[in-house]
Amino acid sequence: MKKHQSLFKLKKTLRIFFKLIAVFLAFIVLYILSAYTLSKITIDQEPNTKPEVEIFILTNGVHTDIVMPTKSTQIDWSKYVSFQNTKAADSTYTYIAMGWGDKGFYLETPEWSDLKASVAFKAATGLSTTAIHATYYKRMKIGDDCRSIMISEEQYRRLILYITESFQKDDLGNFLPIKTDANYSKTDAFYEANGSYSIINTCNSWANGALKASGQKCCFWTPMDSGIFSKYK
C-alpha cells in the first residue's frame, strides 16, 4: 500500500514538473516570436522634423546607447554627469553616451564568462536595481555600430526629459554617482537609476523608448539592439 502511494506521489510530482517545463518552453517561444514580430513594426519619425540637433545611436553588439552633444543651448550634461566622476577627468570630451540597464550586469559582469546565476535571475525577473552608464567621447565615427539621427530642438527637449527622469536624484536634484572600480574605460561612470530591468524592459527597450519619446523612428517594442538598428540601415 505504502509502495503504491509513493509511486502515485512520484508520478504526480513528475506530471507537475513536466507541466512547468512545458509552460517555461512555451513562454520562451512566445517571447522570441513577440520580440521578432514587434521589433519589425516601425514607428516612423514625426513628420516635418527640423534637423537642428545631431544625436547618435551606438551599440557594442548587445547594448544600445543614446549619444548626445555634451553641451548645447538646452543642456550642459557635464553639470549633471561630472567629468570628475570619470578616471580621465577630461573636460574636452564633446559627446556623452547614455545607457540604462541592470546594475548587477553593469558592475559584476565585465565579460559573459563572469555572469552569475543570481545576477541573471534577478535581471530576468525584475528583482534587481538599475544603473545609468554614462561615457564621454571626443568624436563619433559613423558605421554599422553607430548611426546619426537629426532631430529638432523640441524633440531634444523631450529626449532630455526622458533621460533625466531615468536617473535617481537627491533632494537637490543631483544625480547619484555609484562608487565602483568596475568602470569600462577612463571616460565612463555609473549612476543610480530608476526602474526595474527585466526580459520585457531591457537596456535596448529603454533606448527604443528614448527614440519613441523624442519622436524618432523606432520599434513598437524590442528587447534587442538589432531591432533598433534595423530601422537605420
C-alpha positions as protocol buffer text, in pm:
chain_id: "A"
residue {
  index: 1
  type: MET
  ca { x: 0 y: 0 z: 0 }
}
residue {
  index: 2
  type: LYS
  ca { x: 276 y: 241 z: 101 }
}
residue {
  index: 3
  type: LYS
  ca { x: 468 y: 149 z: -214 }
}
residue {
  index: 4
  type: HIS
  ca { x: 161 y: 224 z: -423 }
}
residue {
  index: 5
  type: GLN
  ca { x: 117 y: 565 z: -254 }
}
residue {
  index: 6
  type: SER
  ca { x: 483 y: 653 z: -304 }
}
residue {
  index: 7
  type: LEU
  ca { x: 459 y: 563 z: -672 }
}
residue {
  index: 8
  type: PHE
  ca { x: 144 y: 774 z: -706 }
}
residue {
  index: 9
  type: LYS
  ca { x: 318 y: 1074 z: -543 }
}
residue {
  index: 10
  type: LEU
  ca { x: 618 y: 1033 z: -770 }
}
residue {
  index: 11
  type: LYS
  ca { x: 400 y: 1028 z: -1082 }
}
residue {
  index: 12
  type: LYS
  ca { x: 212 y: 1336 z: -961 }
}
residue {
  index: 13
  type: THR
  ca { x: 538 y: 1520 z: -895 }
}
residue {
  index: 14
  type: LEU
  ca { x: 671 y: 1429 z: -1238 }
}
residue {
  index: 15
  type: ARG
  ca { x: 349 y: 1548 z: -1405 }
}
residue {
  index: 16
  type: ILE
  ca { x: 379 y: 1885 z: -1229 }
}
residue {
  index: 17
  type: PHE
  ca { x: 746 y: 1909 z: -1321 }
}
residue {
  index: 18
  type: PHE
  ca { x: 685 y: 1839 z: -1689 }
}
residue {
  index: 19
  type: LYS
  ca { x: 393 y: 2085 z: -1696 }
}
residue {
  index: 20
  type: LEU
  ca { x: 622 y: 2354 z: -1556 }
}
residue {
  index: 21
  type: ILE
  ca { x: 884 y: 2271 z: -1818 }
}
residue {
  index: 22
  type: ALA
  ca { x: 617 y: 2290 z: -2091 }
}
residue {
  index: 23
  type: VAL
  ca { x: 494 y: 2628 z: -1964 }
}
residue {
  index: 24
  type: PHE
  ca { x: 851 y: 2759 z: -1950 }
}
residue {
  index: 25
  type: LEU
  ca { x: 928 y: 2643 z: -2304 }
}
residue {
  index: 26
  type: ALA
  ca { x: 600 y: 2790 z: -2431 }
}
residue {
  index: 27
  type: PHE
  ca { x: 691 y: 3124 z: -2269 }
}
residue {
  index: 28
  type: ILE
  ca { x: 1035 y: 3121 z: -2435 }
}
residue {
  index: 29
  type: VAL
  ca { x: 881 y: 3050 z: -2776 }
}
residue {
  index: 30
  type: LEU
  ca { x: 621 y: 3326 z: -2724 }
}
residue {
  index: 31
  type: TYR
  ca { x: 892 y: 3569 z: -2613 }
}
residue {
  index: 32
  type: ILE
  ca { x: 1108 y: 3503 z: -2919 }
}
residue {
  index: 33
  type: LEU
  ca { x: 811 y: 3534 z: -3155 }
}
residue {
  index: 34
  type: SER
  ca { x: 699 y: 3858 z: -2986 }
}
residue {
  index: 35
  type: ALA
  ca { x: 1049 y: 4005 z: -2996 }
}
residue {
  index: 36
  type: TYR
  ca { x: 1082 y: 3925 z: -3366 }
}
residue {
  index: 37
  type: THR
  ca { x: 732 y: 4038 z: -3465 }
}
residue {
  index: 38
  type: LEU
  ca { x: 703 y: 4356 z: -3259 }
}
residue {
  index: 39
  type: SER
  ca { x: 1053 y: 4473 z: -3348 }
}
residue {
  index: 40
  type: LYS
  ca { x: 950 y: 4456 z: -3715 }
}
residue {
  index: 41
  type: ILE
  ca { x: 667 y: 4705 z: -3655 }
}
residue {
  index: 42
  type: THR
  ca { x: 811 y: 5050 z: -3730 }
}
residue {
  index: 43
  type: ILE
  ca { x: 702 y: 5372 z: -3564 }
}
residue {
  index: 44
  type: ASP
  ca { x: 808 y: 5644 z: -3808 }
}
residue {
  index: 45
  type: GLN
  ca { x: 980 y: 5969 z: -3727 }
}
residue {
  index: 46
  type: GLU
  ca { x: 744 y: 6258 z: -3661 }
}
residue {
  index: 47
  type: PRO
  ca { x: 668 y: 6448 z: -3984 }
}
residue {
  index: 48
  type: ASN
  ca { x: 833 y: 6783 z: -4058 }
}
residue {
  index: 49
  type: THR
  ca { x: 1117 y: 6723 z: -3814 }
}
residue {
  index: 50
  type: LYS
  ca { x: 1365 y: 7011 z: -3824 }
}
residue {
  index: 51
  type: PRO
  ca { x: 1728 y: 6889 z: -3840 }
}
residue {
  index: 52
  type: GLU
  ca { x: 1857 y: 7104 z: -3554 }
}
residue {
  index: 53
  type: VAL
  ca { x: 2037 y: 6865 z: -3317 }
}
residue {
  index: 54
  type: GLU
  ca { x: 2251 y: 6564 z: -3411 }
}
residue {
  index: 55
  type: ILE
  ca { x: 2229 y: 6262 z: -3183 }
}
residue {
  index: 56
  type: PHE
  ca { x: 2354 y: 5907 z: -3234 }
}
residue {
  index: 57
  type: ILE
  ca { x: 2266 y: 5550 z: -3150 }
}
residue {
  index: 58
  type: LEU
  ca { x: 2565 y: 5336 z: -3058 }
}
residue {
  index: 59
  type: THR
  ca { x: 2588 y: 4961 z: -2997 }
}
residue {
  index: 60
  type: ASN
  ca { x: 2857 y: 4730 z: -2862 }
}
residue {
  index: 61
  type: GLY
  ca { x: 2681 y: 4441 z: -3035 }
}
residue {
  index: 62
  type: VAL
  ca { x: 2438 y: 4380 z: -2749 }
}
residue {
  index: 63
  type: HIS
  ca { x: 2352 y: 4707 z: -2581 }
}
residue {
  index: 64
  type: THR
  ca { x: 2231 y: 5038 z: -2731 }
}
residue {
  index: 65
  type: ASP
  ca { x: 2342 y: 5380 z: -2603 }
}
residue {
  index: 66
  type: ILE
  ca { x: 2194 y: 5718 z: -2689 }
}
residue {
  index: 67
  type: VAL
  ca { x: 2471 y: 5967 z: -2769 }
}
residue {
  index: 68
  type: MET
  ca { x: 2424 y: 6344 z: -2744 }
}
residue {
  index: 69
  type: PRO
  ca { x: 2633 y: 6661 z: -2751 }
}
residue {
  index: 70
  type: THR
  ca { x: 2794 y: 6721 z: -2412 }
}
residue {
  index: 71
  type: LYS
  ca { x: 2690 y: 7086 z: -2431 }
}
residue {
  index: 72
  type: SER
  ca { x: 2410 y: 7256 z: -2622 }
}
residue {
  index: 73
  type: THR
  ca { x: 2181 y: 7554 z: -2583 }
}
residue {
  index: 74
  type: GLN
  ca { x: 1938 y: 7328 z: -2396 }
}
residue {
  index: 75
  type: ILE
  ca { x: 2161 y: 7143 z: -2154 }
}
residue {
  index: 76
  type: ASP
  ca { x: 2519 y: 7103 z: -2037 }
}
residue {
  index: 77
  type: TRP
  ca { x: 2532 y: 6737 z: -1939 }
}
residue {
  index: 78
  type: SER
  ca { x: 2868 y: 6781 z: -1765 }
}
residue {
  index: 79
  type: LYS
  ca { x: 2692 y: 6982 z: -1492 }
}
residue {
  index: 80
  type: TYR
  ca { x: 2492 y: 6671 z: -1403 }
}
residue {
  index: 81
  type: VAL
  ca { x: 2734 y: 6396 z: -1510 }
}
residue {
  index: 82
  type: SER
  ca { x: 3059 y: 6550 z: -1393 }
}
residue {
  index: 83
  type: PHE
  ca { x: 3383 y: 6487 z: -1581 }
}
residue {
  index: 84
  type: GLN
  ca { x: 3538 y: 6449 z: -1234 }
}
residue {
  index: 85
  type: ASN
  ca { x: 3345 y: 6126 z: -1182 }
}
residue {
  index: 86
  type: THR
  ca { x: 3550 y: 5964 z: -1459 }
}
residue {
  index: 87
  type: LYS
  ca { x: 3909 y: 5848 z: -1421 }
}
residue {
  index: 88
  type: ALA
  ca { x: 4025 y: 6077 z: -1701 }
}
residue {
  index: 89
  type: ALA
  ca { x: 3852 y: 6386 z: -1556 }
}
residue {
  index: 90
  type: ASP
  ca { x: 3899 y: 6543 z: -1900 }
}
residue {
  index: 91
  type: SER
  ca { x: 3660 y: 6828 z: -1985 }
}
residue {
  index: 92
  type: THR
  ca { x: 3743 y: 6831 z: -2358 }
}
residue {
  index: 93
  type: TYR
  ca { x: 3507 y: 6547 z: -2448 }
}
residue {
  index: 94
  type: THR
  ca { x: 3227 y: 6670 z: -2674 }
}
residue {
  index: 95
  type: TYR
  ca { x: 2982 y: 6378 z: -2671 }
}
residue {
  index: 96
  type: ILE
  ca { x: 2817 y: 6178 z: -2397 }
}
residue {
  index: 97
  type: ALA
  ca { x: 2659 y: 5834 z: -2435 }
}
residue {
  index: 98
  type: MET
  ca { x: 2385 y: 5720 z: -2200 }
}
residue {
  index: 99
  type: GLY
  ca { x: 2271 y: 5365 z: -2143 }
}
residue {
  index: 100
  type: TRP
  ca { x: 2031 y: 5220 z: -1887 }
}
residue {
  index: 101
  type: GLY
  ca { x: 2045 y: 4865 z: -1760 }
}
residue {
  index: 102
  type: ASP
  ca { x: 2064 y: 4612 z: -1481 }
}
residue {
  index: 103
  type: LYS
  ca { x: 2305 y: 4722 z: -1209 }
}
residue {
  index: 104
  type: GLY
  ca { x: 2433 y: 4370 z: -1148 }
}
residue {
  index: 105
  type: PHE
  ca { x: 2514 y: 4318 z: -1515 }
}
residue {
  index: 106
  type: TYR
  ca { x: 2691 y: 4653 z: -1535 }
}
residue {
  index: 107
  type: LEU
  ca { x: 2902 y: 4620 z: -1221 }
}
residue {
  index: 108
  type: GLU
  ca { x: 2953 y: 4245 z: -1179 }
}
residue {
  index: 109
  type: THR
  ca { x: 2970 y: 4111 z: -1535 }
}
residue {
  index: 110
  type: PRO
  ca { x: 3258 y: 4263 z: -1732 }
}
residue {
  index: 111
  type: GLU
  ca { x: 3259 y: 3952 z: -1953 }
}
residue {
  index: 112
  type: TRP
  ca { x: 2984 y: 3699 z: -2029 }
}
residue {
  index: 113
  type: SER
  ca { x: 3204 y: 3435 z: -1865 }
}
residue {
  index: 114
  type: ASP
  ca { x: 3168 y: 3630 z: -1538 }
}
residue {
  index: 115
  type: LEU
  ca { x: 2789 y: 3605 z: -1539 }
}
residue {
  index: 116
  type: LYS
  ca { x: 2649 y: 3466 z: -1214 }
}
residue {
  index: 117
  type: ALA
  ca { x: 2324 y: 3270 z: -1200 }
}
residue {
  index: 118
  type: SER
  ca { x: 2194 y: 3501 z: -925 }
}
residue {
  index: 119
  type: VAL
  ca { x: 2261 y: 3812 z: -1136 }
}
residue {
  index: 120
  type: ALA
  ca { x: 2092 y: 3659 z: -1441 }
}
residue {
  index: 121
  type: PHE
  ca { x: 1787 y: 3551 z: -1239 }
}
residue {
  index: 122
  type: LYS
  ca { x: 1740 y: 3893 z: -1079 }
}
residue {
  index: 123
  type: ALA
  ca { x: 1786 y: 4069 z: -1412 }
}
residue {
  index: 124
  type: ALA
  ca { x: 1537 y: 3844 z: -1591 }
}
residue {
  index: 125
  type: THR
  ca { x: 1270 y: 3878 z: -1325 }
}
residue {
  index: 126
  type: GLY
  ca { x: 1300 y: 4248 z: -1242 }
}
residue {
  index: 127
  type: LEU
  ca { x: 1418 y: 4187 z: -885 }
}
residue {
  index: 128
  type: SER
  ca { x: 1740 y: 4388 z: -904 }
}
residue {
  index: 129
  type: THR
  ca { x: 1819 y: 4758 z: -918 }
}
residue {
  index: 130
  type: THR
  ca { x: 1927 y: 4954 z: -1226 }
}
residue {
  index: 131
  type: ALA
  ca { x: 2200 y: 5196 z: -1327 }
}
residue {
  index: 132
  type: ILE
  ca { x: 2281 y: 5453 z: -1592 }
}
residue {
  index: 133
  type: HIS
  ca { x: 2615 y: 5407 z: -1768 }
}
residue {
  index: 134
  type: ALA
  ca { x: 2750 y: 5739 z: -1895 }
}
residue {
  index: 135
  type: THR
  ca { x: 3051 y: 5751 z: -2127 }
}
residue {
  index: 136
  type: TYR
  ca { x: 3225 y: 6054 z: -2275 }
}
residue {
  index: 137
  type: TYR
  ca { x: 3364 y: 6057 z: -2631 }
}
residue {
  index: 138
  type: LYS
  ca { x: 3568 y: 6313 z: -2824 }
}
residue {
  index: 139
  type: ARG
  ca { x: 3421 y: 6218 z: -3161 }
}
residue {
  index: 140
  type: MET
  ca { x: 3168 y: 5982 z: -3315 }
}
residue {
  index: 141
  type: LYS
  ca { x: 3250 y: 5757 z: -3609 }
}
residue {
  index: 142
  type: ILE
  ca { x: 2957 y: 5655 z: -3827 }
}
residue {
  index: 143
  type: GLY
  ca { x: 2948 y: 5283 z: -3907 }
}
residue {
  index: 144
  type: ASP
  ca { x: 2750 y: 4966 z: -3857 }
}
residue {
  index: 145
  type: ASP
  ca { x: 2767 y: 5023 z: -3481 }
}
residue {
  index: 146
  type: CYS
  ca { x: 2691 y: 5396 z: -3488 }
}
residue {
  index: 147
  type: ARG
  ca { x: 2415 y: 5588 z: -3667 }
}
residue {
  index: 148
  type: SER
  ca { x: 2347 y: 5963 z: -3684 }
}
residue {
  index: 149
  type: ILE
  ca { x: 1994 y: 6100 z: -3632 }
}
residue {
  index: 150
  type: MET
  ca { x: 1892 y: 6463 z: -3683 }
}
residue {
  index: 151
  type: ILE
  ca { x: 1617 y: 6584 z: -3452 }
}
residue {
  index: 152
  type: SER
  ca { x: 1454 y: 6916 z: -3368 }
}
residue {
  index: 153
  type: GLU
  ca { x: 1527 y: 7120 z: -3056 }
}
residue {
  index: 154
  type: GLU
  ca { x: 1178 y: 7047 z: -2926 }
}
residue {
  index: 155
  type: GLN
  ca { x: 1232 y: 6674 z: -2975 }
}
residue {
  index: 156
  type: TYR
  ca { x: 1568 y: 6703 z: -2799 }
}
residue {
  index: 157
  type: ARG
  ca { x: 1391 y: 6867 z: -2506 }
}
residue {
  index: 158
  type: ARG
  ca { x: 1171 y: 6557 z: -2477 }
}
residue {
  index: 159
  type: LEU
  ca { x: 1474 y: 6329 z: -2504 }
}
residue {
  index: 160
  type: ILE
  ca { x: 1647 y: 6523 z: -2224 }
}
residue {
  index: 161
  type: LEU
  ca { x: 1338 y: 6485 z: -2006 }
}
residue {
  index: 162
  type: TYR
  ca { x: 1317 y: 6110 z: -2076 }
}
residue {
  index: 163
  type: ILE
  ca { x: 1681 y: 6056 z: -1983 }
}
residue {
  index: 164
  type: THR
  ca { x: 1692 y: 6282 z: -1675 }
}
residue {
  index: 165
  type: GLU
  ca { x: 1382 y: 6111 z: -1538 }
}
residue {
  index: 166
  type: SER
  ca { x: 1569 y: 5780 z: -1562 }
}
residue {
  index: 167
  type: PHE
  ca { x: 1825 y: 5899 z: -1305 }
}
residue {
  index: 168
  type: GLN
  ca { x: 1774 y: 5878 z: -931 }
}
residue {
  index: 169
  type: LYS
  ca { x: 1830 y: 6217 z: -768 }
}
residue {
  index: 170
  type: ASP
  ca { x: 1899 y: 6355 z: -422 }
}
residue {
  index: 171
  type: ASP
  ca { x: 1685 y: 6624 z: -256 }
}
residue {
  index: 172
  type: LEU
  ca { x: 1868 y: 6894 z: -453 }
}
residue {
  index: 173
  type: GLY
  ca { x: 1810 y: 6722 z: -785 }
}
residue {
  index: 174
  type: ASN
  ca { x: 2168 y: 6596 z: -826 }
}
residue {
  index: 175
  type: PHE
  ca { x: 2233 y: 6264 z: -999 }
}
residue {
  index: 176
  type: LEU
  ca { x: 2373 y: 5994 z: -770 }
}
residue {
  index: 177
  type: PRO
  ca { x: 2709 y: 5852 z: -883 }
}
residue {
  index: 178
  type: ILE
  ca { x: 2794 y: 5492 z: -796 }
}
residue {
  index: 179
  type: LYS
  ca { x: 3138 y: 5449 z: -640 }
}
residue {
  index: 180
  type: THR
  ca { x: 3292 y: 5148 z: -811 }
}
residue {
  index: 181
  type: ASP
  ca { x: 3608 y: 5021 z: -974 }
}
residue {
  index: 182
  type: ALA
  ca { x: 3406 y: 4837 z: -1240 }
}
residue {
  index: 183
  type: ASN
  ca { x: 3445 y: 5114 z: -1498 }
}
residue {
  index: 184
  type: TYR
  ca { x: 3488 y: 5004 z: -1859 }
}
residue {
  index: 185
  type: SER
  ca { x: 3727 y: 5286 z: -1956 }
}
residue {
  index: 186
  type: LYS
  ca { x: 3880 y: 5611 z: -1829 }
}
residue {
  index: 187
  type: THR
  ca { x: 3587 y: 5821 z: -1952 }
}
residue {
  index: 188
  type: ASP
  ca { x: 3282 y: 5646 z: -1805 }
}
residue {
  index: 189
  type: ALA
  ca { x: 3091 y: 5644 z: -1478 }
}
residue {
  index: 190
  type: PHE
  ca { x: 2782 y: 5477 z: -1332 }
}
residue {
  index: 191
  type: TYR
  ca { x: 2480 y: 5641 z: -1170 }
}
residue {
  index: 192
  type: GLU
  ca { x: 2183 y: 5513 z: -973 }
}
residue {
  index: 193
  type: ALA
  ca { x: 1876 y: 5478 z: -1194 }
}
residue {
  index: 194
  type: ASN
  ca { x: 1501 y: 5445 z: -1169 }
}
residue {
  index: 195
  type: GLY
  ca { x: 1303 y: 5147 z: -1292 }
}
residue {
  index: 196
  type: SER
  ca { x: 1339 y: 4770 z: -1295 }
}
residue {
  index: 197
  type: TYR
  ca { x: 1521 y: 4571 z: -1558 }
}
residue {
  index: 198
  type: SER
  ca { x: 1361 y: 4252 z: -1690 }
}
residue {
  index: 199
  type: ILE
  ca { x: 1342 y: 4049 z: -2009 }
}
residue {
  index: 200
  type: ILE
  ca { x: 1046 y: 4272 z: -2101 }
}
residue {
  index: 201
  type: ASN
  ca { x: 1209 y: 4602 z: -2005 }
}
residue {
  index: 202
  type: THR
  ca { x: 1568 y: 4569 z: -2127 }
}
residue {
  index: 203
  type: CYS
  ca { x: 1850 y: 4814 z: -2192 }
}
residue {
  index: 204
  type: ASN
  ca { x: 1750 y: 4818 z: -2558 }
}
residue {
  index: 205
  type: SER
  ca { x: 1381 y: 4872 z: -2491 }
}
residue {
  index: 206
  type: TRP
  ca { x: 1490 y: 5173 z: -2279 }
}
residue {
  index: 207
  type: ALA
  ca { x: 1690 y: 5311 z: -2573 }
}
residue {
  index: 208
  type: ASN
  ca { x: 1397 y: 5239 z: -2804 }
}
residue {
  index: 209
  type: GLY
  ca { x: 1177 y: 5429 z: -2558 }
}
residue {
  index: 210
  type: ALA
  ca { x: 1415 y: 5725 z: -2577 }
}
residue {
  index: 211
  type: LEU
  ca { x: 1373 y: 5737 z: -2955 }
}
residue {
  index: 212
  type: LYS
  ca { x: 998 y: 5699 z: -2920 }
}
residue {
  index: 213
  type: ALA
  ca { x: 978 y: 5980 z: -2661 }
}
residue {
  index: 214
  type: SER
  ca { x: 1165 y: 6214 z: -2895 }
}
residue {
  index: 215
  type: GLY
  ca { x: 955 y: 6130 z: -3200 }
}
residue {
  index: 216
  type: GLN
  ca { x: 1216 y: 5928 z: -3389 }
}
residue {
  index: 217
  type: LYS
  ca { x: 1193 y: 5612 z: -3596 }
}
residue {
  index: 218
  type: CYS
  ca { x: 1187 y: 5312 z: -3364 }
}
residue {
  index: 219
  type: CYS
  ca { x: 1031 y: 4972 z: -3298 }
}
residue {
  index: 220
  type: PHE
  ca { x: 690 y: 4915 z: -3147 }
}
residue {
  index: 221
  type: TRP
  ca { x: 889 y: 4716 z: -2889 }
}
residue {
  index: 222
  type: THR
  ca { x: 1223 y: 4542 z: -2892 }
}
residue {
  index: 223
  type: PRO
  ca { x: 1448 y: 4381 z: -2631 }
}
residue {
  index: 224
  type: MET
  ca { x: 1742 y: 4373 z: -2875 }
}
residue {
  index: 225
  type: ASP
  ca { x: 1976 y: 4628 z: -3031 }
}
residue {
  index: 226
  type: SER
  ca { x: 1928 y: 4471 z: -3375 }
}
residue {
  index: 227
  type: GLY
  ca { x: 1563 y: 4577 z: -3375 }
}
residue {
  index: 228
  type: ILE
  ca { x: 1663 y: 4942 z: -3331 }
}
residue {
  index: 229
  type: PHE
  ca { x: 1949 y: 4939 z: -3581 }
}
residue {
  index: 230
  type: SER
  ca { x: 1734 y: 4768 z: -3845 }
}
residue {
  index: 231
  type: LYS
  ca { x: 1545 y: 5099 z: -3871 }
}
residue {
  index: 232
  type: TYR
  ca { x: 1863 y: 5293 z: -3952 }
}
residue {
  index: 233
  type: LYS
  ca { x: 2033 y: 5088 z: -4224 }
}
